[in-house]
């Protein structure tokens, strides 16, 4: 797909790509320049407090294997993040 850079270095991402990636206004993208190309990668930012809760769950799971999660989705569900 060909897009054009506008004034102020703005571009419009094609709606098909936004739909395929499930991107919405306000979502965050990381911009990476590598090997002469520009890459946009969707990212999710969690508050520090939530990251600390996740780290504590991981430490607990490592200390007591019976508490290990089968998937990251289950861990997020337990945290109330999904």
N, C-alpha and C positions, 0 to 999 in steps of 0.2 A: 504494500500500500504506500502510496506517495502522499505526503502531507507537506504543507508549506509553513515555514517559520514567518511569523508576523512581526510587527514592530514590538519592541520590548521583549524580544526573544520568546514570544508566546507561540505555542502550537496547540492544535485541537486534536485530541485522540479520537479516532474513528469510533462511532457508537457500537459497532460490531465487536471491537476489541474490548470496550468497557463492559459490554454485556457478557461476553465470554468469560471475563475475569471477575465478574460480579462487583465491579467498581462503581462507587457512588460519590456524589459530591461530598467533599470533606475527607475522603480516604487519603491516606498518606502513601507517597511513592518515594523510594530512594532512587537517586540519580547516580549512575555509575558510568564513568568514562573509562573504557578499556580497549586497547588495540584499535584505536581510531574510530570506535563506535560509542554510541550513547545508549545505555540500557536503563529502563525504568522498571523497578521491582516493587510490587505492592508490599507494604509492611503493616504490622499491627503494633501499636505502642500501648503497653500496659503500665499503669501507675506503679511506682516503686513499691508501694505497700502490697500490691498484688503479686509482684515478683518475689517479694520476701515470703509471702504465704506459699507460693509455688515451691520455692527453695526449701521451706520447712517440710512440706509434704514429701518432697524428694528425699530429704534427709531421713524422715521417719520411715519411708518405704525401704530405703537402703538398710536401715538399722533393723527393721522387722520385715523380712521378705514376704510374709503372709499379707502385708498391706500393699504390696506392689500393684500398680495399675496395669491393666491389660492394654490400655491405649491412652494416648495423650488426651483424646476426647473424653474418656471416662474421668481422668484427673480434672480436666477443666469443668466437667459437669459437677463433680464433687465440690469444686471451688465456687460454683455458681457463676462461671464465666461463659457458659454456652447457652 
